[in-house]
Amino acid sequence: MKPSARSTWRRGTPTLLRGGLGGRLLLAQTLVLLTGTVTAWLVAAAVGPPLFHEHLARVHVGEAAAETVHTEEAYQSANAISLSLALLAALVVAMAVNVFVTRRIGRSVAAVADAASNVAHGRYDVTVPPPGLGAEFDALASSFNQMAGQLRTVEQARSRLLADLGHEMRTPLATLEAYLEALEDGVATLDAATSSLLRSQTRRLARLSEDIGAVSRAEEGQVGLDLRTVEPASLMTAAVDAAAEAYRAKGVRLLKQISTPLADLQLDPDRMGQVLGNLLDNALRHTPSGGTVTLSALPSPGTGGTELVVADTGDGIPAEHLHRVFERFYRVDASRTRDHGGSGIGLAIAKALVEAHGGQLTVTSPGTGQGSIFRIHLPRR
């Protein structure tokens, strides 16, 4: 619809004949009404008089020719007047209903058009009220509102991602710049400690770059999986051994449990090892010294598959944050997570890799300070 027409709709005085949907719909319905009216008139004019004449003949009314002619003329006159008035009244009422319905439909379409224009200009907080014109129009309004809401969420995530990415890069870059200036000014010397610090910051930037690339490839389905038959026990042992030193350094217990004999798994051991490593690393960051993290394996209830579970006794996750913990750079507690050194996308990588295996990664938590439980559901192959 043209902008001028949309403005007219918003003012509440729709211009129906400007080439928009409302005008075309009104014109089409008007043509239908006029066609019906003319058709009814022609049929009545063609059928009525001969039928009336036949009935006069049957009952022998008006034996004289003059009487017959006068009677038929009286019928035709009365029939024409009554039929014209009836058709005119019907046409007026139908046109009134037509205009009302057309305006309702036009307003609904104009509302969607205006909202779509707002979305096209980056304003995603618009909503379209249900027009009340039937299930189809209500479904259109509901679908549009869902689309606008999803776009709003994506835009917020994009803004947050850029802000968090800038923050993640700012700290190591500032450290590198400060030490390089100190070396240039002769304030610092390139000893073993300085060299180690500079390398740790460059590794942090490299890890961030690798993580972003990994989650992008995984979410786009571009991860190649080298599927093999793997025993759950060996997979868990490798993950625990890789994380054991970090857990000992922080004073957090890391336990491994396999409750019953489990069938072998068909998966990529390196990729699934990366998933378990990310989950164990996340659990370690959020579990204080003296706490416990347990890696366990058990059959999935009712599915015939296998569950790998990472449960901790750490910070826990508030209920309002549970559905967003797998988003890139999303932080339940931004300052605390950054102090712990996480990139903020380890869980996003884990989720994408699990889904690449045809599985599902979920999280539950009783609440703040009561730990959290991450479950990897792997289907039976």
C-alpha positions in Angstrom: 0.0 0.0 0.0 1.2 3.5 -0.8 2.5 5.7 2.1 -0.3 8.3 1.5 -2.9 5.5 1.7 -1.3 4.2 4.9 -1.5 7.6 6.4 -5.1 7.9 5.4 -5.9 4.6 7.1 -4.1 5.7 10.3 -6.3 8.9 10.4 -9.3 6.7 10.4 -10.7 7.9 7.0 -9.6 5.2 4.5 -9.5 6.2 0.9 -10.8 3.0 -0.8 -10.1 3.9 -4.4 -6.3 4.6 -4.5 -5.2 1.4 -5.9 -4.7 -0.4 -2.6 -6.1 -3.8 -1.5 -9.1 -2.1 0.0 -10.0 -0.2 -3.2 -9.6 -3.3 -5.4 -11.6 -5.4 -3.0 -14.4 -2.9 -2.8 -14.4 -2.6 -6.6 -14.5 -6.3 -7.1 -17.4 -6.7 -4.6 -19.3 -3.8 -6.2 -19.0 -5.4 -9.6 -20.3 -8.7 -8.1 -23.3 -6.8 -6.6 -24.1 -4.9 -9.8 -23.8 -8.1 -11.9 -26.2 -9.9 -9.5 -28.6 -7.0 -9.6 -28.7 -6.8 -13.4 -29.0 -10.5 -13.7 -31.9 -10.6 -11.2 -33.7 -7.8 -13.2 -33.2 -9.5 -16.6 -34.3 -12.9 -15.3 -37.4 -11.4 -13.7 -38.2 -9.4 -16.8 -37.8 -12.4 -19.1 -39.6 -15.0 -17.0 -42.3 -13.1 -15.1 -44.6 -11.7 -17.9 -44.9 -15.0 -19.9 -45.5 -17.0 -16.7 -48.2 -14.5 -15.6 -49.8 -14.6 -19.0 -49.9 -18.4 -18.9 -51.7 -18.3 -15.5 -54.2 -15.8 -16.8 -55.0 -18.1 -19.6 -55.5 -21.1 -17.3 -58.0 -19.4 -15.1 -59.8 -17.6 -18.1 -59.3 -14.1 -16.6 -59.7 -11.3 -19.0 -61.4 -13.0 -22.0 -61.3 -9.7 -23.9 -58.0 -8.7 -25.4 -58.2 -5.2 -23.8 -58.7 -6.7 -20.4 -55.8 -9.1 -20.8 -53.5 -6.3 -22.0 -54.4 -4.1 -19.1 -54.0 -6.8 -16.6 -50.5 -7.8 -17.9 -49.5 -4.1 -18.0 -50.6 -3.7 -14.4 -48.6 -6.7 -13.4 -45.5 -5.6 -15.3 -45.7 -2.1 -13.7 -46.2 -3.5 -10.2 -43.5 -6.0 -10.7 -41.0 -3.5 -12.1 -41.6 -1.0 -9.2 -41.4 -3.6 -6.5 -38.5 -5.4 -8.0 -36.6 -2.1 -8.5 -37.2 -1.0 -4.9 -36.2 -4.4 -3.6 -33.1 -4.6 -5.7 -32.1 -1.0 -4.8 -32.6 -1.7 -1.1 -30.6 -4.9 -1.3 -27.9 -3.1 -3.2 -27.7 -0.3 -0.6 -27.5 -2.7 2.3 -25.0 -4.9 0.6 -22.8 -2.0 -0.3 -22.9 -0.8 3.3 -21.8 -4.2 4.5 -19.3 -4.3 1.7 -17.7 -1.0 2.7 -17.7 -2.0 6.4 -16.0 -5.3 5.7 -13.5 -3.8 3.2 -12.5 -1.1 5.7 -12.0 -3.8 8.4 -9.8 -5.8 6.0 -8.0 -2.7 4.8 -7.2 -1.6 8.3 -5.8 -5.0 9.2 -3.6 -5.2 6.1 -2.5 -1.6 6.6 -1.6 -2.4 10.2 0.6 -5.3 9.1 2.1 -3.1 6.3 3.0 -0.4 8.8 4.5 -2.9 11.3 6.5 -4.5 8.5 7.8 -1.1 7.5 8.9 -0.5 11.1 10.6 -3.9 11.2 12.4 -3.0 7.9 13.7 0.1 9.6 15.1 -1.8 12.6 12.2 -1.2 15.0 11.3 -4.6 16.3 9.1 -3.7 19.2 6.0 -3.4 17.1 3.0 -5.7 17.5 -0.1 -6.3 15.4 -3.4 -6.7 17.3 -5.6 -9.6 16.3 -8.0 -8.2 13.7 -10.9 -10.5 14.6 -11.6 -11.3 11.0 -11.2 -15.1 11.2 -8.6 -17.6 12.0 -6.5 -16.8 9.0 -6.1 -13.1 9.8 -5.5 -13.9 13.5 -2.8 -16.4 12.5 -1.2 -13.8 10.3 -1.0 -11.3 13.1 0.3 -13.9 15.6 3.0 -15.1 13.2 4.1 -11.6 12.5 4.3 -10.8 16.2 6.4 -13.9 16.7 8.7 -13.0 13.8 9.2 -9.5 15.2 9.9 -10.9 18.7 12.5 -13.3 17.3 14.1 -10.5 15.3 14.2 -8.4 18.4 15.9 -11.2 20.3 18.4 -11.7 17.5 19.2 -8.0 17.4 19.7 -7.9 21.2 21.9 -10.9 21.0 23.9 -9.4 18.2 24.4 -6.1 20.1 25.4 -8.0 23.2 27.7 -10.3 21.2 29.6 -7.3 19.8 29.8 -5.6 23.1 31.1 -8.8 24.9 33.5 -9.6 22.1 34.9 -6.1 22.3 35.3 -6.6 26.1 37.0 -10.0 25.7 39.5 -8.5 23.3 40.0 -5.3 25.2 41.7 -6.8 28.2 44.5 -8.9 26.5 45.0 -6.1 23.9 45.4 -3.5 26.6 47.9 -5.8 28.5 49.9 -6.4 25.3 50.0 -2.7 24.4 51.0 -1.7 28.0 53.9 -4.2 28.1 55.1 -3.3 24.6 55.2 0.4 25.6 57.0 -0.5 28.7 59.6 -2.5 26.8 60.0 0.3 24.3 60.6 2.8 27.0 63.0 0.6 28.9 60.7 0.4 31.9 60.4 -3.3 31.6 62.7 -6.0 30.4 61.8 -9.1 28.3 62.5 -11.6 31.0 60.9 -15.0 31.4 58.0 -13.7 33.4 57.2 -10.9 30.9 57.5 -13.3 28.0 55.2 -15.8 29.7 52.6 -13.1 30.4 52.7 -11.8 26.8 52.3 -15.4 25.5 49.3 -16.0 27.8 47.5 -13.0 26.4 48.2 -13.9 22.8 47.0 -17.5 23.5 43.8 -16.0 25.1 43.1 -14.0 21.8 43.9 -17.1 19.7 41.6 -19.2 21.9 38.8 -16.7 21.5 39.2 -16.6 17.7 39.2 -20.4 17.6 36.1 -20.7 19.8 34.2 -18.2 17.6 35.1 -20.1 14.5 34.2 -23.4 16.1 30.8 -22.4 17.3 30.0 -20.8 13.9 31.0 -24.0 12.0 29.1 -26.2 14.4 25.9 -24.1 14.3 26.1 -24.0 10.4 26.5 -27.8 10.3 30.0 -27.6 8.8 31.7 -29.8 11.4 33.0 -33.1 10.1 32.5 -36.0 12.5 34.8 -39.0 12.6 32.3 -41.4 14.1 33.7 -44.4 15.9 32.6 -47.0 18.4 33.6 -45.7 21.8 33.1 -47.1 25.3 31.5 -44.5 27.7 34.1 -45.4 30.4 37.1 -44.6 28.2 35.5 -41.3 27.0 34.8 -40.2 30.6 38.3 -41.3 31.8 40.0 -39.2 29.1 37.9 -36.2 30.0 38.5 -36.5 33.7 42.3 -37.0 33.2 42.5 -33.9 31.1 40.8 -31.8 33.7 42.3 -33.4 36.8 45.2 -31.0 37.3 43.0 -27.8 37.1 40.6 -29.3 39.6 43.4 -30.2 42.0 44.8 -26.7 41.8 41.5 -25.2 42.8 40.7 -27.8 45.4 37.5 -29.1 43.8 36.8 -32.8 43.8 36.1 -34.4 40.4 34.3 -37.7 40.5 33.4 -40.2 37.8 30.4 -42.6 38.0 29.1 -45.3 35.7 26.1 -46.9 37.5 25.4 -49.8 35.1 27.1 -51.4 32.1 26.3 -49.3 29.0 26.3 -50.0 25.4 29.1 -48.6 23.3 28.6 -45.1 21.7 28.9 -44.1 18.1 30.5 -40.7 18.1 33.5 -38.6 17.4 35.7 -39.0 20.5 37.6 -35.8 19.9 34.5 -33.7 19.4 32.7 -35.3 22.4 35.8 -34.9 24.4 35.7 -31.2 23.6 32.1 -31.1 24.8 32.9 -32.8 28.1 36.0 -30.6 28.5 33.9 -27.4 28.0 31.3 -28.6 30.5 33.9 -29.6 33.1 35.7 -26.3 32.6 32.4 -24.4 33.1 31.6 -26.4 36.2 35.0 -25.7 37.7 34.7 -22.0 37.1 31.4 -21.9 39.0 32.3 -24.3 41.8 34.2 -22.9 44.8 37.1 -24.7 46.5 35.9 -27.7 48.5 33.0 -28.3 46.1 32.3 -31.4 44.0 31.8 -32.0 40.3 30.5 -35.4 39.2 30.7 -36.8 35.7 28.4 -39.8 35.3 26.9 -42.0 32.6 23.5 -43.7 32.6 20.8 -45.0 30.2 18.4 -42.4 28.9 14.9 -43.1 30.4 12.6 -44.6 27.8 14.8 -43.8 24.7 17.4 -46.6 24.7 20.1 -44.0 24.4 22.8 -42.8 26.8 23.1 -39.8 29.1 26.4 -38.2 30.1 25.8 -35.9 33.1 28.0 -33.2 34.6 26.6 -32.1 38.0 28.3 -29.6 40.3 27.7 -28.1 43.8 28.5 -24.6 42.7 26.8 -21.3 42.0 23.7 -22.6 40.4 21.6 -20.8 37.8 18.5 -18.7 38.5 15.4 -20.0 36.7 15.0 -16.9 34.5 18.5 -17.6 33.0 18.2 -21.3 32.3 16.8 -21.0 28.8 19.7 -18.6 27.7 22.8 -20.2 29.1 23.7 -21.7 25.7 23.6 -18.4 23.9 26.9 -17.0 22.7 28.5 -14.7 25.3 25.5 -14.8 27.5 26.5 -14.4 31.2 24.4 -15.1 34.3 26.9 -13.0 36.2 29.0 -11.0 33.7 31.7 -9.7 36.1 32.2 -13.0 37.9 32.5 -15.0 34.6 35.0 -12.6 33.1 37.1 -12.8 36.3 37.1 -16.6 35.9 38.5 -16.2 32.4 35.8 -17.9 30.3 35.2 -16.8 26.8 31.5 -17.0 27.2 30.9 -19.4 24.2 32.1 -22.7 25.6 28.5 -23.8 26.3 27.4 -22.7 22.9 30.1 -24.8 21.3 29.1 -27.8 23.4 25.5 -27.5 22.5 26.2 -27.2 18.8 28.6 -30.2 18.8 26.1 -32.4 20.7 23.3 -31.5 18.2 25.7 -32.4 15.4 25.8 -35.9 16.9 22.0 -35.9 16.8 21.8 -35.5 20.5 20.5 -32.8 22.9 22.2 -30.8 25.7 20.0 -29.6 28.5 20.5 -27.9 31.9 18.7 -27.8 35.1 19.4 -26.1 38.4 17.5 -25.9 41.8 18.5 -22.3 42.0 21.2 -19.9 43.1 23.9 -21.5 45.2 22.5 -25.0 44.7 24.6 -26.2 41.8 23.6 -27.2 38.2 23.2 -30.3 36.1 24.1 -30.5 32.4 22.8 -33.6 30.6 24.0 -34.8 27.2 21.3 -37.0 25.6 22.8 -39.2 23.0 20.4 -41.3 20.8 20.8 -45.0 20.3 22.5 -45.8 17.0 
